[in-house]
């Protein structure tokens, strides 16, 4: 999966190598690598403010990452406390009619 940030200047890729990678695609420049998944990562999304990433993987987990530090902020799910099968998709949803700085909602399926 590939997702661009709101500015269109950066993109994040999700891969079978269990990582997420932040790129400047116009310069072919790898900026950051995000790790945490135990199996391939099937989807990724970037928060509306570009400060966080959410990822979904075959390992039944969703990870919320802080973009600048590449730190997992939260690990969601897993067979013992959530989904028992792979997660195929994840999204940030901006609340309708919310103030500009309102937090986004996470969705994983």
C-alpha angles and dihedrals in degrees: 000000000000126000129181124215121244092267093053091228098105136038137194124215128203117208148189087241087076094249142106119218129200114213143183093217094190092062097031085238124155107215105176143354122216121203137183109101119108095207137022119317112233103185143011137185135189122226116246090252091047092234098112141037128206121202134188125202151180088256089074090248136121117201127201110207133193103232101214097046099032087226120148104240094186139005112210129194130352129167094282098048109020139352120021095200136049121293111235102184144018134182143179111226120199110222113250114254091001123145115269093256095046114127119256125240120243120225125183128176 
